[in-house]
Amino acid sequence: MDDGARTLEDSVEMVRMAVQHGTTDLIATPHANLRYRFEPELIHRRLAEIAEVAGTGIRLYSGCDFHLSYDNIQDAITNPRKYTLNQKCYLLVEFSDLLIFRNTPEIFARLQEAGMVPVITHPERNALLQQRLAQIEHWVESGACVQVTAGSLLGVFGRHALDFSKTLLDRGLVHFIASDAHNCQRRSPRLDEASEWLKANYGESLAEALFVANPRAALQGEPLNSQRREIITRRRRWYEIWR
């Protein structure tokens, strides 16, 4: 659709790679920004083509990588299921690398009043957000969620992204791990390696929450229940590191 797979064949190859490495459900999230127009009907047609050709049995859904702009925000409030994951209530929000709006809490509040749950995408890859840990904590306390890219845990995006991912995990500020896949090479749809990394460093319970339970809740439009939030916010005790 935009900066990801260039052809139908590329998309099919990505889907098959995801299935091969354990993925059962996949959400395509093209952008809605000044560069790329978001076209839900076209996205659904493309997904149907991919499903027909891939023939893998994987479940495909649509969503959006939503950029904060006045027109986008107004349209999302008017059409609260247009941009959300599986047309439920979770909305992926991608921040600019150049500017973080001072009124972000108010923007999030308006989105939440319209029935959406903002999900801050890959803050570990955004140099401005790396300097705003306290703000991220405040946004999460106010009901937002955080999604980290799997490749960041594996060092694909450099040391700073890895270190900030650990900081977010240590503070219980991560709710989802996603592939943010663009191709089958450096930005692949594989999640298994990151899942193993998380199990080794933070335990199986957290890996289950971030790779399975929470994504399932997002797909179904359900809240992250108290048990899931307890798993997310629990830091590993020092003696668990050696298990």
Contacts in CASP RR format, 6 or more apart in sequence:
PFRMAT RR
TARGET T0000
AUTHOR 0000-0000-0000
METHOD contacts of the structure
MODEL  1
MDDGARTLEDSVEMVRMAVQHGTTDLIATPHANLRYRFEPELIHRRLAEI
AEVAGTGIRLYSGCDFHLSYDNIQDAITNPRKYTLNQKCYLLVEFSDLLI
FRNTPEIFARLQEAGMVPVITHPERNALLQQRLAQIEHWVESGACVQVTA
GSLLGVFGRHALDFSKTLLDRGLVHFIASDAHNCQRRSPRLDEASEWLKA
NYGESLAEALFVANPRAALQGEPLNSQRREIITRRRRWYEIWR
1 28 0 8 1.000
1 30 0 8 1.000
1 36 0 8 1.000
1 39 0 8 1.000
1 42 0 8 1.000
1 43 0 8 1.000
1 46 0 8 1.000
2 30 0 8 1.000
2 31 0 8 1.000
2 35 0 8 1.000
2 36 0 8 1.000
3 31 0 8 1.000
3 36 0 8 1.000
3 182 0 8 1.000
4 10 0 8 1.000
4 181 0 8 1.000
4 182 0 8 1.000
4 183 0 8 1.000
4 187 0 8 1.000
5 11 0 8 1.000
5 14 0 8 1.000
5 182 0 8 1.000
5 183 0 8 1.000
8 46 0 8 1.000
8 49 0 8 1.000
8 50 0 8 1.000
8 53 0 8 1.000
10 183 0 8 1.000
10 184 0 8 1.000
11 46 0 8 1.000
11 50 0 8 1.000
12 50 0 8 1.000
12 53 0 8 1.000
12 54 0 8 1.000
13 184 0 8 1.000
14 181 0 8 1.000
14 183 0 8 1.000
14 184 0 8 1.000
14 188 0 8 1.000
14 189 0 8 1.000
15 26 0 8 1.000
15 50 0 8 1.000
15 54 0 8 1.000
15 56 0 8 1.000
15 58 0 8 1.000
15 60 0 8 1.000
15 189 0 8 1.000
16 54 0 8 1.000
16 56 0 8 1.000
17 184 0 8 1.000
17 188 0 8 1.000
17 189 0 8 1.000
17 190 0 8 1.000
18 26 0 8 1.000
18 58 0 8 1.000
18 179 0 8 1.000
18 181 0 8 1.000
18 189 0 8 1.000
18 190 0 8 1.000
18 191 0 8 1.000
19 56 0 8 1.000
19 57 0 8 1.000
19 58 0 8 1.000
21 189 0 8 1.000
21 190 0 8 1.000
21 191 0 8 1.000
21 192 0 8 1.000
22 191 0 8 1.000
22 192 0 8 1.000
23 58 0 8 1.000
23 189 0 8 1.000
23 191 0 8 1.000
24 58 0 8 1.000
24 59 0 8 1.000
25 58 0 8 1.000
25 59 0 8 1.000
25 60 0 8 1.000
25 61 0 8 1.000
25 215 0 8 1.000
25 216 0 8 1.000
25 219 0 8 1.000
26 58 0 8 1.000
26 59 0 8 1.000
26 60 0 8 1.000
26 61 0 8 1.000
26 189 0 8 1.000
27 60 0 8 1.000
27 61 0 8 1.000
27 62 0 8 1.000
27 63 0 8 1.000
27 85 0 8 1.000
27 86 0 8 1.000
27 219 0 8 1.000
28 43 0 8 1.000
28 46 0 8 1.000
28 47 0 8 1.000
28 60 0 8 1.000
28 61 0 8 1.000
28 62 0 8 1.000
28 63 0 8 1.000
29 62 0 8 1.000
29 63 0 8 1.000
29 64 0 8 1.000
29 65 0 8 1.000
29 85 0 8 1.000
29 92 0 8 1.000
30 36 0 8 1.000
30 38 0 8 1.000
30 43 0 8 1.000
30 63 0 8 1.000
30 64 0 8 1.000
30 65 0 8 1.000
31 38 0 8 1.000
31 64 0 8 1.000
31 65 0 8 1.000
31 66 0 8 1.000
31 67 0 8 1.000
31 94 0 8 1.000
32 38 0 8 1.000
32 64 0 8 1.000
32 65 0 8 1.000
32 66 0 8 1.000
32 67 0 8 1.000
32 72 0 8 1.000
32 83 0 8 1.000
33 65 0 8 1.000
33 67 0 8 1.000
33 69 0 8 1.000
33 72 0 8 1.000
33 94 0 8 1.000
34 67 0 8 1.000
34 69 0 8 1.000
38 64 0 8 1.000
38 82 0 8 1.000
38 83 0 8 1.000
40 62 0 8 1.000
40 82 0 8 1.000
43 62 0 8 1.000
43 63 0 8 1.000
44 62 0 8 1.000
47 60 0 8 1.000
47 61 0 8 1.000
47 62 0 8 1.000
50 60 0 8 1.000
51 57 0 8 1.000
51 58 0 8 1.000
51 60 0 8 1.000
61 85 0 8 1.000
61 86 0 8 1.000
61 219 0 8 1.000
62 86 0 8 1.000
62 87 0 8 1.000
63 83 0 8 1.000
63 84 0 8 1.000
63 85 0 8 1.000
63 86 0 8 1.000
63 87 0 8 1.000
63 92 0 8 1.000
64 82 0 8 1.000
64 83 0 8 1.000
64 84 0 8 1.000
64 91 0 8 1.000
64 92 0 8 1.000
65 92 0 8 1.000
65 94 0 8 1.000
65 121 0 8 1.000
66 72 0 8 1.000
66 76 0 8 1.000
66 83 0 8 1.000
66 91 0 8 1.000
66 92 0 8 1.000
66 93 0 8 1.000
66 94 0 8 1.000
67 93 0 8 1.000
67 94 0 8 1.000
67 96 0 8 1.000
68 93 0 8 1.000
68 95 0 8 1.000
68 96 0 8 1.000
68 101 0 8 1.000
68 104 0 8 1.000
68 107 0 8 1.000
72 83 0 8 1.000
73 107 0 8 1.000
73 110 0 8 1.000
73 111 0 8 1.000
75 82 0 8 1.000
76 82 0 8 1.000
76 83 0 8 1.000
76 91 0 8 1.000
76 111 0 8 1.000
76 114 0 8 1.000
76 116 0 8 1.000
77 110 0 8 1.000
77 111 0 8 1.000
77 114 0 8 1.000
80 89 0 8 1.000
80 114 0 8 1.000
80 115 0 8 1.000
80 116 0 8 1.000
81 87 0 8 1.000
81 88 0 8 1.000
81 89 0 8 1.000
83 91 0 8 1.000
84 90 0 8 1.000
84 91 0 8 1.000
84 116 0 8 1.000
85 91 0 8 1.000
85 92 0 8 1.000
85 119 0 8 1.000
85 218 0 8 1.000
85 219 0 8 1.000
85 221 0 8 1.000
86 218 0 8 1.000
86 219 0 8 1.000
86 220 0 8 1.000
86 221 0 8 1.000
88 218 0 8 1.000
88 219 0 8 1.000
88 220 0 8 1.000
88 221 0 8 1.000
89 115 0 8 1.000
89 116 0 8 1.000
89 117 0 8 1.000
89 221 0 8 1.000
90 116 0 8 1.000
90 117 0 8 1.000
90 119 0 8 1.000
90 145 0 8 1.000
90 218 0 8 1.000
90 221 0 8 1.000
91 111 0 8 1.000
91 116 0 8 1.000
91 117 0 8 1.000
91 118 0 8 1.000
91 119 0 8 1.000
92 119 0 8 1.000
92 121 0 8 1.000
92 147 0 8 1.000
93 118 0 8 1.000
93 119 0 8 1.000
93 120 0 8 1.000
93 121 0 8 1.000
94 121 0 8 1.000
94 122 0 8 1.000
95 120 0 8 1.000
95 121 0 8 1.000
95 123 0 8 1.000
95 126 0 8 1.000
95 128 0 8 1.000
95 129 0 8 1.000
96 128 0 8 1.000
97 126 0 8 1.000
97 127 0 8 1.000
97 128 0 8 1.000
98 128 0 8 1.000
99 128 0 8 1.000
100 128 0 8 1.000
100 129 0 8 1.000
100 132 0 8 1.000
100 135 0 8 1.000
101 107 0 8 1.000
104 135 0 8 1.000
104 139 0 8 1.000
105 138 0 8 1.000
105 139 0 8 1.000
105 142 0 8 1.000
108 118 0 8 1.000
108 139 0 8 1.000
108 142 0 8 1.000
108 143 0 8 1.000
108 144 0 8 1.000
109 142 0 8 1.000
111 118 0 8 1.000
112 118 0 8 1.000
112 143 0 8 1.000
117 143 0 8 1.000
117 144 0 8 1.000
117 145 0 8 1.000
118 139 0 8 1.000
118 143 0 8 1.000
118 144 0 8 1.000
118 145 0 8 1.000
119 144 0 8 1.000
119 145 0 8 1.000
119 146 0 8 1.000
119 147 0 8 1.000
119 175 0 8 1.000
119 176 0 8 1.000
119 218 0 8 1.000
120 129 0 8 1.000
120 136 0 8 1.000
120 139 0 8 1.000
120 144 0 8 1.000
120 145 0 8 1.000
120 146 0 8 1.000
120 147 0 8 1.000
121 147 0 8 1.000
121 149 0 8 1.000
121 178 0 8 1.000
121 180 0 8 1.000
122 147 0 8 1.000
122 148 0 8 1.000
122 149 0 8 1.000
122 152 0 8 1.000
122 180 0 8 1.000
123 129 0 8 1.000
123 130 0 8 1.000
123 136 0 8 1.000
123 146 0 8 1.000
123 148 0 8 1.000
123 164 0 8 1.000
123 168 0 8 1.000
124 130 0 8 1.000
124 148 0 8 1.000
124 149 0 8 1.000
124 152 0 8 1.000
124 157 0 8 1.000
124 160 0 8 1.000
124 161 0 8 1.000
124 162 0 8 1.000
124 164 0 8 1.000
124 165 0 8 1.000
124 168 0 8 1.000
125 149 0 8 1.000
125 152 0 8 1.000
125 157 0 8 1.000
125 161 0 8 1.000
127 160 0 8 1.000
129 136 0 8 1.000
130 160 0 8 1.000
130 164 0 8 1.000
133 167 0 8 1.000
133 171 0 8 1.000
136 146 0 8 1.000
136 168 0 8 1.000
136 173 0 8 1.000
137 171 0 8 1.000
137 173 0 8 1.000
140 146 0 8 1.000
140 173 0 8 1.000
145 175 0 8 1.000
145 176 0 8 1.000
145 224 0 8 1.000
146 168 0 8 1.000
146 173 0 8 1.000
146 174 0 8 1.000
146 175 0 8 1.000
146 176 0 8 1.000
147 174 0 8 1.000
147 175 0 8 1.000
147 176 0 8 1.000
147 177 0 8 1.000
147 178 0 8 1.000
148 165 0 8 1.000
148 168 0 8 1.000
148 169 0 8 1.000
148 174 0 8 1.000
148 176 0 8 1.000
148 177 0 8 1.000
148 178 0 8 1.000
149 156 0 8 1.000
149 157 0 8 1.000
149 161 0 8 1.000
149 177 0 8 1.000
149 178 0 8 1.000
149 179 0 8 1.000
149 180 0 8 1.000
150 177 0 8 1.000
150 178 0 8 1.000
150 179 0 8 1.000
150 180 0 8 1.000
150 190 0 8 1.000
150 191 0 8 1.000
150 193 0 8 1.000
150 194 0 8 1.000
150 195 0 8 1.000
151 157 0 8 1.000
151 179 0 8 1.000
151 194 0 8 1.000
152 158 0 8 1.000
152 161 0 8 1.000
152 162 0 8 1.000
152 165 0 8 1.000
153 162 0 8 1.000
153 165 0 8 1.000
153 177 0 8 1.000
153 194 0 8 1.000
153 197 0 8 1.000
153 198 0 8 1.000
154 162 0 8 1.000
154 193 0 8 1.000
154 194 0 8 1.000
154 197 0 8 1.000
155 161 0 8 1.000
155 162 0 8 1.000
156 186 0 8 1.000
156 187 0 8 1.000
165 174 0 8 1.000
168 174 0 8 1.000
169 202 0 8 1.000
169 206 0 8 1.000
170 235 0 8 1.000
171 235 0 8 1.000
172 232 0 8 1.000
172 233 0 8 1.000
172 234 0 8 1.000
172 235 0 8 1.000
174 210 0 8 1.000
174 232 0 8 1.000
175 210 0 8 1.000
175 214 0 8 1.000
175 224 0 8 1.000
175 232 0 8 1.000
176 210 0 8 1.000
176 214 0 8 1.000
176 215 0 8 1.000
176 218 0 8 1.000
177 191 0 8 1.000
177 194 0 8 1.000
177 195 0 8 1.000
177 198 0 8 1.000
177 210 0 8 1.000
177 211 0 8 1.000
178 191 0 8 1.000
179 187 0 8 1.000
179 188 0 8 1.000
179 189 0 8 1.000
179 190 0 8 1.000
179 191 0 8 1.000
180 187 0 8 1.000
181 187 0 8 1.000
181 188 0 8 1.000
181 189 0 8 1.000
191 211 0 8 1.000
195 207 0 8 1.000
195 211 0 8 1.000
198 206 0 8 1.000
198 207 0 8 1.000
198 210 0 8 1.000
198 211 0 8 1.000
199 207 0 8 1.000
201 236 0 8 1.000
202 236 0 8 1.000
203 236 0 8 1.000
203 240 0 8 1.000
203 243 0 8 1.000
205 231 0 8 1.000
205 234 0 8 1.000
206 231 0 8 1.000
206 232 0 8 1.000
206 234 0 8 1.000
208 231 0 8 1.000
209 228 0 8 1.000
209 231 0 8 1.000
209 232 0 8 1.000
210 232 0 8 1.000
213 228 0 8 1.000
213 231 0 8 1.000
214 224 0 8 1.000
214 228 0 8 1.000
214 232 0 8 1.000
217 223 0 8 1.000
217 224 0 8 1.000
217 225 0 8 1.000
217 228 0 8 1.000
224 232 0 8 1.000
END
